């Protein structure tokens, strides 16, 4: 029962709702991006920048395009490392399946550090836009949230030479604004 209550409180906190949690928490900040107007903007979860500023492992396009270097993919955090990141945000690990996932602020496919806690945060899975999934020719089975669409779209743009890798990496540090710029309004 306590675990269920904590899970509900964590999800509500990540979603931007005010809920009192019995566990100490460092909530994920949730705010409309600068590219959106506050009155009609959806609220997308973003990590606490003091905990998760984002870090880069590589700027070598040969390791990212057309496919990510398997060594980068293999360097993912262990369960205990994930638990530490979740604890930093005041959450238990694991969370109920499909609700929250450990994510990389700067995604691995854009050269983000795969196993650095400064690049990791517990991301709330939302309802990604089916039209955006189709527009970018993505498999819905691998898109769990809106940020996944942006990650794949930017990877495609970087590998096509349409967006510089450094610009894509920097854009991910404010992913809601990057989503609005590169994908469209969520």
N, C-alpha and C positions, 0 to 999 in steps of 0.2 A: 504494500500500500504506500509506504513512504517513498519507494522507488518510483512508483507511478506518479505520485504528487510532484516529486522532483523533476521528472521528465516533462510533465505538463508545465510546470513553472519555467523550466529551461526553454522549452519551445516557445512559450508565450513571451519570455524575455527576449529571445532571439527575434521574434516577430515584432517586437516593439511595444508589447502590451505591458501595463503595469500590474505586476503580480508579486505578492510577497512570497519569498522562497525561504524555507527553513535553512537552506544551505547558503553559505556566504557566496556572493557572486560578483563577478566583474562583467557586467552585461555587454554584449555586442552592441555597439552604437548603431542606431537605425535612423537614417535621415534621408530626405529626398536629395538627389544629386543636384549639383549646381545647374545642370542643363534642364532641370524640370521646374515647374512652378509649384510652390507648396500647396496650393489649393486643390490640384487634381493629380498630384504626383503619387505613384505607388511608393510605398516605403520598402526599400530593399536593404537587407542586412549587410552591414560592413563590419570588418574587424576593428578592434581597438588598435589604432595606429601606434600606441606606445608599446603594445605587446607584439603586434604583427605588422611591422612596417613594410615587409616584403624584402626578399633577398634573391639575388641572381647567382646561378651556378655557372652559366656560360653565356657568351655572346657570339659563339661560333655557329653560324647558320648551318654548316655541314653536319653538326650534331643534332639539328632540329628539323631540317628539311631534306627530303619530303617527309621523312618519318623520324621520330624521336629516337636518339641513341638508346639502345637497350640498357646500357649501363646507367643512364639517368633514370630510366623507368624503374630499374631494379633497386635503386637507392631510396626506397620509400621508408617511412618511419615504422618502427615496431609497435605492437599493441601498447607496451608500457610507455613508449614515447608519445603515442596518441593520448593516452590517459593523462600524461603530464600537461599536454596542451589543453585538453578539456578542463582539467582542474584549474589551470590558470584563468579560464573563463568561468569558473564556478559551476562546472557541469560534471556529472558522472560520465564515465565511459565504460561500456558503450551506451548509446542512446537507443530508443526503440527503432527498429529497422525502418529505413526510408524517411526518417524525420531530420536527422542531422548527420553530416559527414565531415570528416577532416578534409579540409581543402587547402590548397596552396594559393596564397594571394596572387603571386606571379606564377602562373601555371608551368608545370614541367615542360609542356610543349612550346613554351615561349622562353625557356631557359631558366625558369625559377628553380631555386634550390629545393631538391626533393626531400631532404631530411634535416632542414634547419627550422627549429621552432619559431624563429622570427619570420618565417614565410608560411606558417600554418595557423589555421583557426577552425573552430567548429562552425561550419556553415549550415544554415537552415535550408532544407530543400523546399523550394516553392513550386508553383505550377508554371513551367516554362511555356512560352508562346508557341503553339503548334505551327503557326504560319512562319515564324522565324526558323524553326527546326527544318521545315520544308525548304525555305528559301536558301538555306546554307547547306542543303543536302546532307543532313545529319541523321543518324539512326536514333529514333526516340528511345530505344533501349539503353542508350549511353548518355542521355541528357536527363539529369535529375533536377536541375534548377536553371534559372536564367543565366547565371554566370557561366555554366557549361557551354551555352550557345556562344557567348562572347569569346570564350577561350578558343573554341574551334574556329569561329569566324576570323579572329585575329591570326591564328596559326595559318589559315588559308591565305590571308592577305599578306602576311610576312613572307611566306614561302613563294608567293607569286611576285614578290618584289614591289608590292603596292603600298606597304607600310614598313618603315624601318624597324628592325627588331628592338632597338633602344626605345623608340617611341611607343611600341606596343607594351614593352615591359613597364615603362613609366605610366602608361594609361591604366594598367591593371591596378595600380595603387589607389585609384578612385574608380573602381569597376562600374558603379552605376552610371557615372558620367561617360565612361568609355562605351558602355552598352548603348546609351542614347546616341552617341556619336557614330559608332560603327554598325550597330544592329538596328537601332530605331527605338522608339518609345516602348517600354515593356507593357 
